[in-house]
């Protein structure tokens, strides 16, 4: 794990090369975490899956639905676009 962290450290800290006011937006994982909360919320009632492929189909459908929402397609980070 230490070797991987040392190898990937430049990428992990790349947000420091941007203006300070953007750091929080660039390093936060709130959007990613929210997506996985939605996956757990929808898959928990299903209790178990027969195959890995059936789980893959459900997860794909959830993410595909999120991607098709206009709020995701047109969403921008206000501070990021203002700094550009």
HELIX and SHEET records of a PDB file:
HELIX    1   1 UNK A    2  UNK A   12  1                                  11    
HELIX    2   2 UNK A   14  UNK A   17  5                                   4    
HELIX    3   3 UNK A   20  UNK A   22  5                                   3    
HELIX    4   4 UNK A   23  UNK A   27  1                                   5    
HELIX    5   5 UNK A   30  UNK A   44  1                                  15    
HELIX    6   6 UNK A   52  UNK A   68  1                                  17    
HELIX    7   7 UNK A   70  UNK A   73  1                                   4    
HELIX    8   8 UNK A   78  UNK A   83  1                                   6    
END                                                                             
